[in-house]
Amino acid sequence: MTKKTIILIAFILLKFVLQIVLLSPEYDLQRDEYLHLDQAHHLAWGYLSVPPVTSWFSYLIFLLGNSVFWIKFFPALFGVLTLVMVWKTIETLKGNLYALVLGATCIVFSCLLRLNTLYQPNSFDVLSWTVFYHVVIQYITIKEKKWFYIGAVVFAFGFLNKYNILFLLIGLLPALLLSNQRKILAEKKLYFALILGLLVILPNLLWQYNNQFPIVHHMKELAETQLVNVDRVDFLKEQLLFFIGSFLVILSGLYALLFYKPFANYKFFFTSIIFTLIVFIYFKAKAYYAIGLYPVYIAFGSVFLSNILNTGWKRYLKPVFILIPLLLFIPMYNLAFPNKSPQYIAQHPEKYKKLGMLRWEDGKDHALPQDFADMLGWKELARKTDSVYASLPKSENTLVLCDNYGQAGAINYYSKKGIKAVSFNADYINWFNLDLKYKNLIRIKGYEKDSNELAETSPYFRSSRIVDEVSNQYSREYGTTIFLFTDAKIDITKKLEQEIKNEKDYGK
């Protein structure tokens, strides 16, 4: 085993260990994770929320026992593979051992540590961007046509994971056209590879077509409810924070792409990042959408610095570039991870507020960062719902209807009673069991100051009452109320069918 291999294995083990120790057991899973896990029970070529790849991993997690260990293992694995791909990219660029260590350090001690703690499409998305850029560099370096086909498959799976990878192409294509590498676009095998990629993503495109392209409605809703609160200046500020420890390395990589002769063939990567960021800014994208851009520039910067820091006084800067990510990781450790109790964060909000971490999608500041608040209260909600469900004599005739996908997914994940909660929100609108004759309703409703749920719903049942609520004040679901309606006077299933139709018609 070579020295390089031993060092790479050490970095891989370090990354896996960090992903475990940076999560406090006080927190539950995050809201989105529950939805993705539930997709394992409804496999399809598409969903209202995401493309299908995440559901495939969810099904694998289900087969492995559905434990938190496996839920956290896969995003950590994608992060490790991103590290490995940066390592391989540095080797392709003829980087020495110092370049490999510098690149690996920059990747490990970055925002990817936070991203890779969450079971969401984002970790695989960053991996897809990194692998695709690696494929482009491989082709430019050795000119083997097989890389066209590899790139097509990589892009297709990235697309089937998260449509965000389209921004990569939008930024890369004009950069290629403006460079002397535009000859790539005249290669016949490139278009055969494009056909291969299209065949891989075709089932998802057909699903979108057969379901009236819900992605269009999803993006419109996202723009109206979340992206409208995105500030373009904040977007740029957050780009600096994501890889703050490796900012100088990335900057060096950009400089090298313009002026370093060995990188002359890769100069289009400089204009590519500019085009991609412009498109992200134009569409007011969330800042983390762009994270996949940066690992490849860490590779360029690491190789460049390893070559210019070899002589004279410059060689003393070598340890400095490695120490910077490590030193800047310390404040990141104290702020960016859910490794401190909610009470501690609420009592010490100053640094979090200064970094804008307390600002939620609604544009307002709250006691905890939104991601942290989204990891609280779920076990409590599921436990209390289970208790109500078990108290009913014929619980199998009971519909558990939630306000949002987080509530439904969390109840389904933690339930000991086999509850199959649903919602008119996100993918759950397609997962109602309309073959049952419902007699009772457990309604999970988010806190509203002037809620009329009892007044609106009780006329359809012979008995109605408020049973319980989420009491964790730091949870985003704080105050979420559990209503119980029993002995229906109407055909609930028929009414559900009409409500589902209305919701889907509205979505169109």
C-alpha positions in Angstrom: 0.0 0.0 0.0 1.5 3.3 -1.0 1.9 6.4 1.2 -0.7 8.3 -0.9 -3.3 5.5 -0.4 -2.7 5.4 3.4 -3.2 9.2 3.6 -6.4 9.0 1.5 -7.8 6.2 3.7 -7.0 8.4 6.8 -8.9 11.3 5.3 -11.9 9.0 4.4 -12.0 7.7 8.0 -11.7 11.2 9.4 -14.6 12.4 7.3 -16.8 9.5 8.4 -16.0 10.0 12.1 -16.7 13.8 11.9 -20.1 13.1 10.3 -21.0 11.1 13.3 -19.7 13.2 16.1 -21.1 16.5 14.8 -24.7 15.5 15.5 -26.2 15.8 19.0 -28.7 13.0 19.9 -31.0 15.7 21.2 -32.1 16.3 17.6 -34.4 14.2 15.5 -34.2 13.8 11.7 -34.8 16.8 9.6 -38.2 17.5 8.0 -37.2 16.7 4.4 -35.6 13.4 5.5 -38.9 11.9 6.5 -40.5 12.6 3.1 -37.6 11.0 1.3 -37.7 7.9 3.5 -41.4 7.5 2.9 -40.8 7.5 -0.9 -39.3 4.0 -0.4 -42.9 2.7 0.0 -44.1 4.5 -3.2 -41.4 3.8 -5.8 -42.0 5.7 -9.0 -40.0 7.4 -11.8 -40.8 10.8 -10.4 -42.3 12.7 -7.5 -43.8 16.2 -6.9 -40.8 17.1 -4.7 -37.7 15.4 -6.3 -36.7 13.1 -9.1 -36.5 9.4 -8.3 -32.8 8.6 -7.3 -33.4 9.5 -3.6 -36.2 7.0 -3.4 -33.9 4.2 -4.6 -31.5 4.9 -1.7 -34.5 5.2 0.6 -35.6 1.7 -0.4 -32.1 0.4 0.2 -32.1 2.0 3.7 -35.5 0.3 4.3 -34.1 -3.1 3.4 -31.1 -2.4 5.7 -33.5 -1.8 8.6 -34.4 1.9 8.3 -32.2 2.9 11.2 -30.8 6.3 11.8 -27.3 4.9 11.2 -28.0 4.0 7.6 -30.0 7.2 7.0 -26.9 9.2 8.0 -24.4 6.8 6.3 -25.5 7.5 2.7 -25.0 11.3 2.7 -21.7 10.8 4.5 -20.7 8.3 1.8 -21.6 10.8 -0.9 -19.4 13.3 0.9 -16.5 10.8 1.1 -16.9 10.0 -2.6 -16.7 13.8 -3.3 -13.5 13.8 -1.4 -12.2 10.9 -3.5 -13.2 12.5 -6.8 -11.3 15.7 -5.9 -8.3 13.5 -5.0 -8.5 11.8 -8.4 -8.9 15.2 -10.2 -5.8 16.5 -8.5 -3.9 13.3 -9.7 -5.2 13.9 -13.2 -3.9 17.4 -13.1 -0.4 16.0 -12.0 -0.7 17.2 -8.5 1.9 16.0 -5.9 1.3 14.7 -2.4 1.1 18.2 -0.9 -1.6 19.1 -3.5 -3.6 16.0 -2.5 -3.4 16.7 1.2 -4.3 20.3 0.7 -7.3 19.5 -1.5 -8.5 16.8 0.9 -8.2 19.1 3.9 -10.2 21.8 2.1 -12.9 19.4 1.3 -13.2 17.7 4.7 -13.2 21.0 6.7 -15.9 22.8 4.7 -19.6 23.3 4.5 -19.8 19.7 3.1 -19.6 18.5 6.7 -23.0 20.1 7.4 -24.5 19.2 4.0 -23.4 15.5 4.5 -25.3 15.2 7.8 -28.7 15.4 6.1 -30.4 12.7 4.0 -31.4 14.9 1.1 -30.6 15.0 -2.6 -28.0 17.8 -2.0 -25.0 15.5 -1.1 -25.5 13.4 -4.2 -26.0 16.6 -6.2 -22.6 17.9 -5.1 -21.0 14.5 -5.9 -22.6 14.6 -9.4 -21.2 18.0 -10.2 -17.8 17.0 -9.0 -17.7 13.7 -10.9 -19.0 15.5 -14.1 -16.3 18.1 -13.9 -13.8 15.4 -13.3 -15.0 13.6 -16.5 -14.6 16.8 -18.5 -11.0 17.2 -17.2 -10.3 13.6 -18.0 -11.4 14.0 -21.6 -9.5 17.3 -22.1 -6.4 15.5 -20.7 -6.4 12.2 -22.5 -8.9 12.7 -25.3 -10.5 9.2 -24.9 -14.1 9.1 -26.3 -15.3 6.8 -23.5 -15.5 9.9 -21.3 -18.4 11.2 -23.4 -20.4 8.2 -22.4 -19.3 8.2 -18.8 -20.2 11.9 -18.6 -23.6 11.3 -20.1 -24.4 8.6 -17.5 -23.1 10.8 -14.7 -25.1 13.8 -15.8 -28.2 11.6 -16.2 -28.0 10.2 -12.7 -27.3 13.7 -11.4 -30.5 14.9 -13.2 -32.5 12.0 -11.8 -31.3 13.0 -8.4 -31.9 16.8 -8.6 -32.7 19.0 -11.6 -30.2 21.5 -10.2 -27.5 20.0 -12.3 -29.0 21.7 -15.3 -27.3 24.9 -14.1 -24.0 23.1 -14.6 -24.7 22.7 -18.3 -26.1 26.2 -18.6 -22.8 27.6 -17.3 -20.5 25.2 -19.1 -21.8 25.3 -22.6 -21.3 29.0 -23.3 -17.9 28.8 -21.7 -16.9 26.0 -24.1 -18.3 27.9 -27.1 -16.1 30.9 -26.2 -12.9 28.8 -25.7 -10.6 26.9 -28.0 -12.2 23.7 -26.6 -15.3 24.4 -28.7 -14.1 21.6 -31.0 -15.5 19.2 -28.5 -19.0 20.1 -29.6 -18.1 18.9 -33.2 -17.3 15.4 -32.0 -19.8 12.8 -33.4 -19.6 10.6 -30.3 -20.6 13.4 -28.1 -24.1 13.3 -29.6 -24.3 9.5 -29.3 -23.5 10.0 -25.7 -26.2 12.6 -25.4 -28.7 10.1 -26.8 -27.6 7.6 -24.1 -28.1 10.2 -21.4 -31.5 11.1 -22.8 -32.5 7.4 -22.7 -31.5 7.2 -19.0 -33.6 10.2 -18.0 -36.5 9.4 -20.4 -38.6 7.5 -17.9 -38.6 10.6 -15.6 -39.5 12.9 -18.5 -42.4 10.7 -19.4 -43.5 10.7 -15.8 -43.4 14.5 -15.8 -45.4 14.5 -19.0 -48.0 12.1 -17.8 -48.4 14.1 -14.6 -48.7 17.5 -16.4 -45.2 18.5 -15.5 -45.6 19.1 -11.7 -42.0 20.5 -11.7 -43.4 23.6 -13.3 -45.9 24.1 -10.5 -43.3 23.2 -7.9 -40.8 25.8 -9.2 -43.6 28.4 -9.3 -44.6 27.7 -5.8 -41.0 27.7 -4.7 -40.4 31.1 -6.3 -43.5 32.6 -4.7 -43.0 31.2 -1.1 -39.2 30.8 -0.7 -37.1 32.3 -3.4 -38.9 35.6 -3.2 -37.2 36.1 0.2 -33.7 35.3 -1.3 -31.4 38.4 -1.3 -28.9 38.3 -4.2 -26.2 40.1 -2.0 -26.7 37.5 0.7 -26.4 34.8 -1.9 -22.9 36.0 -2.8 -21.9 36.4 0.9 -22.9 32.8 1.6 -20.8 31.6 -1.3 -17.8 32.9 0.6 -18.8 31.2 3.8 -19.4 27.7 2.3 -15.6 27.2 1.7 -14.2 30.0 3.8 -11.2 27.9 4.9 -10.3 27.2 1.3 -11.2 30.6 -0.2 -7.6 31.4 -1.0 -7.1 28.0 -2.6 -10.2 28.5 -4.8 -9.0 32.0 -5.7 -5.6 30.6 -6.6 -7.3 28.1 -8.8 -9.2 30.8 -10.7 -6.0 32.8 -11.1 -4.2 29.7 -12.4 -7.0 29.1 -15.0 -6.2 32.5 -16.5 -2.4 32.7 -16.2 -0.9 29.3 -15.4 0.3 27.7 -18.7 -0.2 24.0 -17.7 -3.9 24.9 -17.2 -4.3 26.5 -20.6 -6.6 23.8 -21.9 -8.9 24.2 -18.9 -9.2 28.0 -19.1 -13.0 27.7 -20.0 -13.5 26.6 -16.4 -13.0 30.3 -15.4 -15.8 31.6 -17.5 -17.9 28.6 -16.6 -18.1 29.5 -12.9 -19.0 33.1 -13.8 -21.8 32.1 -16.2 -23.1 29.6 -13.7 -23.2 32.1 -10.8 -24.8 34.7 -13.0 -27.6 32.3 -13.8 -28.1 31.3 -10.1 -28.2 35.0 -9.2 -30.7 35.8 -11.9 -33.1 33.2 -10.8 -32.6 34.2 -7.1 -31.6 30.6 -6.3 -30.9 29.5 -2.7 -27.2 29.9 -1.9 -26.6 26.2 -1.3 -27.6 25.3 -4.9 -24.2 26.4 -6.0 -22.1 24.3 -3.6 -21.3 21.7 -6.3 -19.4 24.3 -8.2 -16.4 24.6 -5.9 -14.7 21.3 -5.3 -13.2 21.2 -8.8 -11.7 24.7 -8.2 -10.2 23.4 -5.0 -8.5 20.8 -7.1 -7.1 23.4 -9.5 -5.9 25.7 -6.7 -4.3 22.8 -4.8 -2.2 21.8 -7.8 -1.2 25.3 -8.7 -0.1 26.2 -5.1 1.8 22.9 -4.8 3.8 23.9 -7.9 4.6 27.5 -6.9 5.3 27.0 -3.2 8.4 24.8 -3.8 11.2 27.3 -3.6 12.6 30.0 -1.4 10.5 31.6 1.3 7.3 30.4 -0.4 7.8 26.9 0.9 7.1 28.2 4.4 3.5 29.0 3.2 2.7 25.4 2.6 1.6 24.6 6.1 -0.3 27.9 6.3 -2.7 26.9 3.5 -3.4 23.6 5.3 -3.8 25.2 8.7 -6.3 27.9 7.5 -9.2 25.4 6.9 -8.4 23.7 10.2 -8.4 26.9 12.2 -11.5 28.3 10.5 -13.2 25.0 11.2 -13.2 25.8 14.9 -15.9 28.6 14.7 -17.7 26.5 12.1 -17.8 23.7 14.6 -19.3 26.0 17.2 -22.0 27.4 14.9 -22.8 25.3 11.8 -23.8 22.0 13.3 -26.6 20.9 15.6 -24.1 19.8 18.3 -25.3 22.2 20.9 -28.6 22.1 22.8 -31.5 24.2 21.6 -31.5 26.0 25.0 -27.9 27.0 24.5 -28.4 28.4 21.1 -31.5 30.3 22.2 -29.5 31.8 25.1 -26.5 32.7 22.9 -28.0 34.0 19.6 -25.5 36.8 18.9 -23.1 35.0 16.6 -25.9 33.0 14.9 -27.8 36.2 14.2 -24.7 38.0 12.9 -24.1 35.3 10.3 -27.8 35.4 9.3 -28.4 31.8 10.5 -31.5 32.7 12.4 -33.2 34.0 9.3 -35.8 31.5 8.0 -37.4 31.2 4.6 -40.2 33.5 5.8 -37.5 36.3 6.0 -37.8 36.6 9.8 -35.3 35.8 12.6 -36.2 33.0 15.0 -34.6 31.4 18.1 -32.9 28.6 16.2 -31.6 28.2 12.7 -34.4 26.8 10.5 -32.6 23.5 9.8 -32.1 23.0 13.6 -35.7 23.8 14.4 -36.7 21.4 11.7 -35.0 18.6 13.7 -37.1 19.0 16.8 -40.5 17.9 18.0 -41.1 15.0 15.5 -40.7 12.1 18.0 -43.1 14.0 20.3 -45.7 14.4 17.6 -45.5 10.8 16.5 -45.7 9.5 20.1 -48.8 11.6 20.9 -50.4 10.7 17.6 -49.8 7.0 18.3 -51.4 7.4 21.7 -54.6 8.9 20.2 -54.6 6.3 17.4 -54.3 3.4 19.9 -57.2 4.7 22.0 -59.7 4.2 19.1 -61.6 0.8 19.0 -61.3 0.5 15.2 -58.1 2.4 14.5 -57.8 0.8 11.0 -60.7 3.0 9.9 -59.0 6.1 11.1 -57.5 8.7 8.7 -54.4 10.6 9.9 -54.4 13.8 7.9 -51.5 16.3 8.3 -50.8 19.8 7.3 -47.4 19.1 5.7 -45.1 16.4 4.6 -42.8 16.7 7.6 -45.6 15.8 10.0 -46.9 12.9 7.9 -43.4 11.5 7.3 -42.3 11.8 10.9 -45.5 10.0 12.1 -45.0 7.3 9.6 -41.3 6.8 10.5 -41.6 6.8 14.3 -45.1 5.3 14.6 -45.2 2.0 16.6 -48.8 1.5 15.5 -48.2 1.2 11.7 -49.9 4.6 11.0 -49.9 5.7 7.3 -50.4 9.4 7.7 -51.1 11.5 4.6 -51.3 15.1 3.6 -52.4 17.3 0.7 -48.9 18.6 0.8 -46.1 17.4 -1.6 -46.0 13.8 -2.7 -48.5 12.6 0.0 -51.4 13.9 -2.2 -50.7 10.8 -4.4 -50.5 8.4 -1.5 -54.0 8.3 0.0 -55.5 4.9 0.4 -59.0 5.5 -1.0 -60.0 1.8 -0.7 -60.7 2.2 3.0 -64.0 3.3 4.6 -62.9 5.9 7.1 -65.0 6.6 10.2 -62.6 8.7 12.3 -60.1 11.5 11.6 -57.0 12.5 13.5 -56.2 15.9 12.1 -52.6 17.3 12.6 -52.7 21.0 12.1 -49.9 23.5 12.5 -50.4 26.3 15.0 -52.6 29.1 14.0 -53.6 31.9 16.3 -57.2 32.0 15.0 -57.7 28.3 14.0 -61.2 27.4 13.1 -60.5 23.6 12.6 -63.1 22.5 15.2 -65.8 24.8 13.9 -65.1 23.8 10.3 -64.7 20.0 10.6 -66.9 19.0 13.6 -70.2 19.2 11.7 -69.1 16.2 9.7 -68.6 14.1 12.9 -70.6 13.1 16.0 -67.7 13.8 18.3 -64.8 16.2 18.1 -62.1 17.6 20.5 -58.5 18.9 20.8 -56.4 16.1 22.2 -52.8 17.4 22.4 -50.1 19.6 20.8 -46.4 19.7 20.3 -44.9 21.4 23.4 -41.2 21.8 22.3 -40.9 25.6 22.0 -37.8 25.4 19.9 -39.4 23.2 17.2 -40.6 24.6 14.0 -43.8 22.6 14.7 -44.2 24.2 18.2 -48.0 24.4 18.9 -49.0 21.9 16.2 -52.3 20.6 17.4 -53.8 17.1 17.3 -57.5 17.1 16.7 -59.7 14.0 17.0 -63.0 13.6 15.1 -64.9 10.4 15.5 -68.0 8.6 14.1 -68.3 10.4 10.7 -71.7 11.5 9.4 -70.6 11.5 5.8 -68.6 9.4 3.4 -65.1 10.6 4.2 -63.5 8.7 1.3 -65.7 10.3 -1.2 -65.0 13.7 0.2 -61.3 13.0 0.1 -61.5 12.1 -3.6 -63.1 15.4 -4.3 -60.5 17.3 -2.2 -57.6 15.5 -3.9 -59.1 16.4 -7.3 -59.5 20.0 -6.3 -55.9 20.2 -5.1 -54.5 18.6 -8.3 -56.6 20.9 -10.5 -55.3 23.9 -8.5 -51.7 22.5 -9.0 -52.2 22.5 -12.7 
